[in-house]
Amino acid sequence: MRPQPPSPRPPRTFRLPTPSKPNPSAPPGPCRPAFPRPDLSTKRVLDLVGAVILLGVFALPLLAAAGLLYAGRRGVLVREAALGRGGREFRTWRLRTRDTGRPGAVVERCGLDALPQLLNVLRGEMSLVGPRPEAATDRPERLFVRPGMTGLWQVSARSDLPWEEMTLLDRHYVESHWLGMDLAILAQTPRAACLQRHA
């Protein structure tokens, strides 16, 4: 008598779990982070470290310039519209030097009027080195990088260059910039600022 084959087991059934209510105290899942990831690129780290150092070095001159402008009772800071990376709109900080008479001329001659833009650098809206911030542009390549406090054409000949050459230098920076270029531009900026100041 042949042995009977074992009877097949009944198929196993699975019950889908009922969706539970989200727990607000539970950590977020890996697919949806609660906060955007910080930019830890080398350029961004250089911007943060450089901005902190420059703010520490120029804290007293900035306070003195702000006090000098405040004496004119016309306000100390102005905010100007600009386009950042990806076309993001923001406002740059600058000391008010126009229509403030001799105090404004002194602050601008000392090169302190643009130093509040270090706050824009800390906020990630600007970089230490990059194209000059503009409120509007017809050159979309500028929007691939953050605008900067100084740049390639500023250290080349400052404002003596014609507009077309400034545009070409900005484009060259966008297409070819790297950390060594940024460090070289930063190293040449104080000399270029002094030359412009005494021109």
Backbone as CSV, one residue per row, in Angstrom:
resi,resn,N_x,N_y,N_z,CA_x,CA_y,CA_z,C_x,C_y,C_z
1,MET,0.847,-1.177,0.000,0.000,0.000,0.000,0.892,1.240,0.000
2,ARG,0.662,2.075,-1.030,1.513,3.238,-1.136,1.141,4.284,-0.096
3,PRO,2.168,4.956,0.441,1.851,6.024,1.425,1.179,7.195,0.735
4,GLN,0.205,7.733,1.415,-0.521,8.882,0.883,0.331,10.149,1.020
5,PRO,0.339,10.970,-0.017,1.108,12.232,0.103,0.478,13.127,1.143
6,PRO,1.297,13.887,1.803,0.733,14.783,2.838,-0.210,15.794,2.218
7,SER,-1.258,16.060,2.944,-2.239,17.017,2.453,-1.632,18.420,2.457
8,PRO,-1.905,19.188,1.411,-1.308,20.556,1.369,-1.820,21.425,2.499
9,ARG,-0.890,22.234,2.998,-1.258,23.136,4.090,-2.129,24.264,3.554
10,PRO,-3.062,24.715,4.337,-3.886,25.840,3.888,-3.019,27.094,3.743
11,PRO,-3.291,27.875,2.762,-2.464,29.088,2.571,-2.571,30.019,3.769
12,ARG,-1.405,30.615,4.091,-1.369,31.530,5.223,-1.963,32.863,4.804
13,THR,-2.697,33.427,5.650,-3.308,34.726,5.375,-2.621,35.790,6.210
14,PHE,-2.457,36.960,5.614,-1.819,38.091,6.292,-2.809,39.239,6.373
15,ARG,-2.811,39.868,7.459,-3.688,41.031,7.653,-2.847,42.297,7.599
16,LEU,-3.301,43.177,6.768,-2.598,44.466,6.687,-2.804,45.242,7.965
17,PRO,-1.761,45.855,8.478,-1.935,46.637,9.707,-2.776,47.864,9.444
18,THR,-3.602,48.171,10.386,-4.424,49.378,10.265,-3.549,50.596,10.467
19,PRO,-3.717,51.616,9.638,-2.868,52.814,9.788,-3.097,53.465,11.127
20,SER,-2.015,53.766,11.776,-2.098,54.409,13.089,-1.957,55.901,12.928
21,LYS,-2.424,56.628,13.899,-2.320,58.079,13.872,-0.871,58.499,14.072
22,PRO,-0.430,59.529,13.364,0.971,59.954,13.519,1.242,60.432,14.923
23,ASN,2.396,60.042,15.395,2.836,60.442,16.726,3.699,61.678,16.601
24,PRO,3.245,62.807,17.116,4.047,64.035,16.937,5.392,63.987,17.617
25,SER,5.539,63.141,18.640,6.819,63.063,19.340,7.779,62.078,18.710
26,ALA,7.322,61.308,17.700,8.192,60.324,17.070,9.152,61.022,16.128
27,PRO,10.363,60.477,15.985,11.324,61.102,15.066,10.853,60.956,13.635
28,PRO,11.211,61.897,12.767,10.767,61.820,11.370,11.415,60.657,10.647
29,GLY,10.744,60.160,9.631,11.265,59.059,8.840,12.421,59.502,7.972
30,PRO,13.146,58.514,7.392,14.330,58.882,6.597,13.996,59.581,5.297
31,CYS,12.759,59.432,4.798,12.424,60.015,3.498,11.993,61.466,3.601
32,ARG,11.595,61.896,4.773,11.097,63.263,4.923,11.776,63.918,6.115
33,PRO,12.950,64.484,5.925,13.653,65.112,7.047,12.890,66.322,7.560
34,ALA,12.996,66.541,8.859,12.292,67.665,9.479,12.912,68.989,9.063
35,PHE,14.221,69.020,8.854,14.915,70.251,8.500,15.778,69.983,7.269
36,PRO,15.971,70.987,6.407,16.839,70.776,5.250,18.274,70.539,5.686
37,ARG,18.959,69.746,4.917,20.347,69.446,5.255,21.213,70.692,5.079
38,PRO,22.115,70.960,6.027,22.968,72.142,5.882,23.975,71.952,4.762
39,ASP,24.349,73.063,4.154,25.353,73.052,3.097,26.728,73.008,3.741
40,LEU,27.396,71.857,3.618,28.710,71.688,4.232,29.805,71.600,3.173
41,SER,29.582,72.230,2.020,30.621,72.244,1.005,31.808,73.074,1.494
42,THR,32.951,72.864,0.859,34.164,73.589,1.266,33.980,75.093,1.123
43,LYS,33.332,75.523,0.052,33.108,76.951,-0.162,32.221,77.526,0.933
44,ARG,31.199,76.787,1.323,30.294,77.289,2.362,31.000,77.361,3.711
45,VAL,31.818,76.379,4.019,32.580,76.416,5.276,33.536,77.601,5.273
46,LEU,34.179,77.848,4.120,35.069,79.019,4.012,34.291,80.307,4.234
47,ASP,33.081,80.380,3.674,32.259,81.575,3.866,31.932,81.790,5.339
48,LEU,31.520,80.726,6.014,31.139,80.858,7.421,32.323,81.262,8.287
49,VAL,33.443,80.574,8.112,34.624,80.885,8.920,35.125,82.297,8.620
50,GLY,35.186,82.639,7.337,35.661,83.975,6.972,34.756,85.080,7.456
51,ALA,33.435,84.867,7.376,32.494,85.895,7.835,32.605,86.112,9.338
52,VAL,32.743,85.033,10.088,32.869,85.167,11.545,34.159,85.916,11.904
53,ILE,35.255,85.567,11.230,36.532,86.238,11.513,36.452,87.720,11.151
54,LEU,35.901,88.030,9.984,35.822,89.431,9.551,34.904,90.245,10.444
55,LEU,33.804,89.652,10.894,32.926,90.377,11.817,33.632,90.667,13.135
56,GLY,34.443,89.718,13.593,35.197,89.958,14.820,36.251,91.036,14.651
57,VAL,36.926,91.047,13.499,37.987,92.027,13.254,37.411,93.431,13.082
58,PHE,36.285,93.517,12.354,35.737,94.832,12.016,34.559,95.237,12.890
59,ALA,34.367,94.568,14.006,33.226,94.897,14.873,33.314,96.343,15.368
60,LEU,34.469,96.733,15.894,34.605,98.099,16.421,34.522,99.155,15.318
61,PRO,35.220,98.991,14.162,35.029,99.976,13.092,33.588,100.067,12.603
62,LEU,32.880,98.944,12.549,31.474,98.973,12.132,30.620,99.747,13.124
63,LEU,30.853,99.519,14.410,30.098,100.255,15.428,30.404,101.751,15.353
64,ALA,31.674,102.081,15.122,32.039,103.498,15.013,31.384,104.128,13.784
65,ALA,31.363,103.399,12.657,30.728,103.922,11.453,29.227,104.077,11.646
66,ALA,28.610,103.102,12.326,27.172,103.191,12.581,26.853,104.388,13.470
67,GLY,27.710,104.622,14.482,27.495,105.784,15.342,27.663,107.092,14.597
68,LEU,28.621,107.130,13.678,28.843,108.340,12.886,27.646,108.634,11.986
69,LEU,27.091,107.577,11.383,25.933,107.770,10.514,24.678,108.065,11.315
70,TYR,24.572,107.474,12.498,23.394,107.712,13.322,23.309,109.168,13.763
71,ALA,24.456,109.805,13.864,24.454,111.220,14.252,23.754,112.081,13.211
72,GLY,23.701,111.584,11.966,23.017,112.329,10.918,21.511,112.179,10.951
73,ARG,20.984,111.271,11.797,19.538,111.089,11.971,18.827,110.711,10.668
74,ARG,19.516,110.001,9.782,18.885,109.581,8.531,18.865,108.069,8.394
75,GLY,19.063,107.365,9.493,19.104,105.908,9.442,20.517,105.413,9.208
76,VAL,20.748,104.180,9.598,22.085,103.609,9.524,22.196,102.571,8.411
77,LEU,21.202,101.693,8.299,21.265,100.597,7.343,20.222,100.770,6.247
78,VAL,20.560,100.310,5.072,19.608,100.214,3.965,19.622,98.777,3.475
79,ARG,18.493,98.334,2.927,18.382,96.989,2.374,18.040,97.111,0.893
80,GLU,18.836,96.436,0.072,18.668,96.514,-1.367,18.285,95.149,-1.922
81,ALA,17.336,95.130,-2.864,16.881,93.881,-3.462,17.993,93.249,-4.295
82,ALA,18.051,91.917,-4.282,19.057,91.186,-5.049,18.525,89.794,-5.360
83,LEU,19.135,89.168,-6.355,18.813,87.796,-6.730,19.955,86.888,-6.294
84,GLY,19.610,85.811,-5.618,20.605,84.858,-5.173,20.669,83.643,-6.072
85,ARG,21.301,82.592,-5.567,21.442,81.364,-6.349,20.068,80.772,-6.646
86,GLY,19.878,80.361,-7.889,18.595,79.817,-8.294,17.510,80.849,-8.485
87,GLY,17.884,82.136,-8.506,16.892,83.194,-8.674,16.147,83.556,-7.410
88,ARG,16.617,83.075,-6.269,15.956,83.379,-5.001,16.149,84.854,-4.646
89,GLU,15.054,85.512,-4.322,15.116,86.931,-3.990,15.470,87.121,-2.513
90,PHE,16.293,88.098,-2.247,16.639,88.456,-0.874,17.048,89.920,-0.866
91,ARG,17.410,90.427,0.290,17.823,91.829,0.415,19.185,91.894,1.087
92,THR,20.066,92.663,0.487,21.406,92.834,1.032,21.413,93.965,2.058
93,TRP,22.339,93.850,2.990,22.519,94.893,3.996,23.670,95.793,3.586
94,ARG,23.516,97.094,3.838,24.576,98.059,3.524,24.407,99.277,4.425
95,LEU,25.537,99.863,4.829,25.467,101.105,5.588,24.996,102.244,4.688
96,ARG,24.140,103.074,5.215,23.616,104.189,4.434,24.691,105.273,4.317
97,THR,25.174,105.477,3.087,26.196,106.497,2.860,25.708,107.609,1.940
98,ARG,24.652,107.351,1.162,24.132,108.390,0.279,23.295,109.392,1.078
99,ASP,23.392,110.632,0.673,22.619,111.709,1.316,22.922,111.855,2.789
100,THR,24.087,111.432,3.212,24.464,111.605,4.615,25.635,112.576,4.761
101,GLY,25.997,113.215,3.663,27.030,114.239,3.738,28.414,113.668,3.979
102,ARG,29.187,114.413,4.744,30.584,114.035,4.983,30.718,112.720,5.745
103,PRO,29.882,112.433,6.760,30.020,111.131,7.435,29.891,109.953,6.478
104,GLY,28.915,110.018,5.559,28.758,108.941,4.595,29.947,108.814,3.674
105,ALA,30.515,109.959,3.273,31.694,109.923,2.403,32.880,109.292,3.122
106,VAL,33.032,109.581,4.409,34.133,109.007,5.187,33.970,107.498,5.306
107,VAL,32.739,107.045,5.605,32.487,105.610,5.754,32.738,104.882,4.443
108,GLU,32.285,105.467,3.341,32.474,104.824,2.040,33.942,104.821,1.641
109,ARG,34.656,105.871,1.951,36.076,105.939,1.610,36.878,104.910,2.391
110,CYS,36.437,104.609,3.588,37.117,103.595,4.404,36.719,102.175,4.014
111,GLY,35.785,102.034,3.091,35.374,100.715,2.634,34.553,99.942,3.629
112,LEU,33.822,100.636,4.513,33.035,99.952,5.538,31.567,99.796,5.151
113,ASP,31.145,100.432,4.067,29.712,100.454,3.769,29.154,99.087,3.407
114,ALA,29.972,98.198,2.816,29.482,96.889,2.388,29.688,95.799,3.433
115,LEU,30.348,96.090,4.540,30.638,95.053,5.521,29.391,94.427,6.158
116,PRO,28.253,95.136,6.300,27.065,94.445,6.818,26.596,93.285,5.956
117,GLN,27.086,93.184,4.713,26.725,92.039,3.889,27.305,90.741,4.438
118,LEU,28.201,90.834,5.401,28.665,89.623,6.081,27.497,88.898,6.744
119,LEU,26.461,89.641,7.144,25.260,89.002,7.682,24.556,88.177,6.612
120,ASN,24.545,88.674,5.373,23.987,87.891,4.267,24.797,86.626,4.014
121,VAL,26.110,86.718,4.218,26.958,85.534,4.051,26.628,84.497,5.120
122,LEU,26.474,84.936,6.360,26.133,83.998,7.427,24.778,83.345,7.195
123,ARG,23.856,84.069,6.601,22.522,83.538,6.329,22.484,82.626,5.103
124,GLY,23.590,82.536,4.380,23.639,81.678,3.207,23.084,82.312,1.951
125,GLU,22.795,83.613,1.980,22.261,84.304,0.809,23.365,84.792,-0.121
126,MET,24.546,85.038,0.442,25.685,85.511,-0.337,26.911,84.684,0.019
127,SER,27.950,84.892,-0.761,29.243,84.271,-0.513,30.284,85.380,-0.366
128,LEU,31.435,85.041,0.177,32.501,86.032,0.233,32.970,86.399,-1.172
129,VAL,32.997,85.425,-2.076,33.456,85.641,-3.444,32.369,85.186,-4.406
130,GLY,32.081,86.025,-5.388,31.073,85.675,-6.381,30.725,86.885,-7.219
131,PRO,29.804,86.740,-8.168,29.368,87.887,-8.962,28.709,88.940,-8.083
132,ARG,28.752,90.166,-8.541,28.154,91.253,-7.775,26.637,91.063,-7.691
133,PRO,26.033,91.247,-6.497,24.578,91.074,-6.394,23.823,92.110,-7.204
134,GLU,22.801,91.651,-7.912,21.982,92.527,-8.733,20.513,92.240,-8.467
135,ALA,19.687,93.263,-8.610,18.250,93.103,-8.384,17.586,92.349,-9.519
136,ALA,18.142,92.409,-10.718,17.617,91.698,-11.888,18.782,91.426,-12.820
137,THR,18.647,90.387,-13.629,19.733,90.049,-14.546,19.170,89.401,-15.796
138,ASP,19.828,89.645,-16.910,19.503,88.960,-18.151,20.561,87.917,-18.481
139,ARG,21.384,87.593,-17.484,22.431,86.583,-17.646,22.155,85.442,-16.681
140,PRO,21.438,84.410,-17.121,21.030,83.349,-16.201,22.190,82.576,-15.595
141,GLU,23.375,82.618,-16.224,24.498,81.872,-15.653,24.911,82.406,-14.291
142,ARG,24.609,83.670,-14.012,24.943,84.237,-12.702,24.188,83.556,-11.575
143,LEU,23.051,82.969,-11.880,22.198,82.389,-10.846,22.644,80.985,-10.439
144,PHE,23.735,80.472,-11.034,24.240,79.164,-10.644,25.074,79.230,-9.362
145,VAL,25.488,80.416,-8.972,26.297,80.583,-7.758,25.710,81.704,-6.921
146,ARG,26.125,81.767,-5.674,25.696,82.871,-4.817,26.436,84.147,-5.208
147,PRO,25.793,85.287,-5.143,26.529,86.550,-5.354,27.528,86.758,-4.232
148,GLY,28.555,87.547,-4.505,29.628,87.701,-3.536,29.898,89.137,-3.153
149,MET,30.594,89.300,-2.024,31.003,90.617,-1.576,32.153,91.158,-2.409
150,THR,32.980,90.273,-2.923,34.061,90.644,-3.829,34.086,89.622,-4.943
151,GLY,34.800,89.955,-6.017,34.803,89.059,-7.156,35.998,89.284,-8.048
152,LEU,35.962,88.597,-9.182,37.111,88.615,-10.073,37.351,89.989,-10.669
153,TRP,36.289,90.662,-11.109,36.515,91.971,-11.738,36.817,93.047,-10.714
154,GLN,36.351,92.865,-9.463,36.671,93.869,-8.445,38.168,93.919,-8.156
155,VAL,38.834,92.764,-8.194,40.272,92.760,-7.912,41.087,92.957,-9.179
156,SER,40.432,92.928,-10.346,41.176,93.130,-11.598,41.469,94.602,-11.824
157,ALA,40.424,95.422,-11.794,40.642,96.861,-11.950,39.517,97.649,-11.319
158,ARG,38.780,97.001,-10.401,37.663,97.653,-9.733,36.685,98.232,-10.741
159,SER,36.221,99.450,-10.558,35.185,100.011,-11.414,35.738,100.653,-12.685
160,ASP,37.061,100.523,-12.934,37.624,101.112,-14.140,37.308,100.283,-15.379
161,LEU,36.852,99.041,-15.198,36.568,98.186,-16.337,35.251,98.579,-16.987
162,PRO,35.152,98.470,-18.318,33.853,98.667,-18.959,32.904,97.541,-18.587
163,TRP,31.607,97.809,-18.744,30.583,96.862,-18.313,30.724,95.509,-19.008
164,GLU,31.097,95.514,-20.293,31.202,94.261,-21.031,32.284,93.366,-20.441
165,GLU,33.410,93.953,-20.031,34.477,93.151,-19.451,34.100,92.644,-18.062
166,MET,33.353,93.446,-17.297,32.858,92.958,-16.009,31.983,91.725,-16.206
167,THR,31.119,91.787,-17.226,30.237,90.661,-17.512,31.030,89.415,-17.877
168,LEU,32.073,89.583,-18.705,32.890,88.447,-19.100,33.627,87.848,-17.905
169,LEU,34.122,88.684,-16.994,34.835,88.179,-15.825,33.887,87.448,-14.884
170,ASP,32.669,87.976,-14.722,31.677,87.275,-13.905,31.370,85.905,-14.501
171,ARG,31.209,85.858,-15.817,30.908,84.581,-16.461,32.075,83.606,-16.325
172,HIS,33.299,84.118,-16.470,34.474,83.259,-16.305,34.517,82.692,-14.884
173,TYR,34.170,83.503,-13.892,34.179,83.000,-12.521,33.143,81.893,-12.342
174,VAL,31.935,82.109,-12.859,30.872,81.105,-12.701,31.288,79.778,-13.319
175,GLU,31.952,79.831,-14.474,32.303,78.611,-15.189,33.572,77.944,-14.660
176,SER,34.455,78.696,-13.993,35.779,78.152,-13.674,36.158,78.262,-12.201
177,HIS,35.265,78.715,-11.336,35.691,78.987,-9.957,36.015,77.690,-9.215
178,TRP,36.957,77.805,-8.330,37.324,76.718,-7.428,37.935,77.344,-6.186
179,LEU,38.240,76.541,-5.197,38.665,77.071,-3.906,39.919,77.922,-4.025
180,GLY,40.876,77.492,-4.838,42.100,78.273,-4.991,41.842,79.648,-5.574
181,MET,40.926,79.739,-6.532,40.581,81.037,-7.098,39.946,81.931,-6.045
182,ASP,39.052,81.378,-5.233,38.425,82.167,-4.173,39.465,82.707,-3.203
183,LEU,40.407,81.866,-2.797,41.435,82.312,-1.852,42.316,83.396,-2.469
184,ALA,42.628,83.263,-3.772,43.443,84.280,-4.436,42.699,85.608,-4.518
185,ILE,41.397,85.563,-4.811,40.611,86.799,-4.884,40.520,87.455,-3.517
186,LEU,40.299,86.657,-2.487,40.229,87.218,-1.128,41.556,87.853,-0.737
187,ALA,42.663,87.232,-1.125,43.977,87.784,-0.782,44.246,89.101,-1.504
188,GLN,43.701,89.278,-2.708,43.936,90.498,-3.483,42.930,91.611,-3.174
189,THR,41.855,91.285,-2.471,40.810,92.285,-2.245,41.278,93.474,-1.412
190,PRO,42.003,93.299,-0.293,42.432,94.484,0.469,43.280,95.441,-0.358
191,ARG,44.193,94.917,-1.169,45.031,95.784,-2.005,44.189,96.519,-3.036
192,ALA,43.257,95.809,-3.672,42.406,96.445,-4.672,41.539,97.530,-4.035
193,ALA,41.060,97.266,-2.812,40.233,98.270,-2.125,41.071,99.504,-1.794
194,CYS,42.307,99.310,-1.383,43.162,100.465,-1.072,43.473,101.280,-2.317
195,LEU,43.729,100.604,-3.435,43.995,101.312,-4.675,42.795,102.129,-5.112
196,GLN,41.603,101.550,-4.973,40.391,102.286,-5.339,40.169,103.459,-4.404
197,ARG,40.476,103.274,-3.134,40.253,104.317,-2.143,41.128,105.541,-2.403
198,HIS,42.342,105.290,-2.888,43.281,106.404,-3.107,43.348,106.826,-4.566
199,ALA,42.434,106.274,-5.395,42.443,106.649,-6.823,41.893,108.046,-7.005
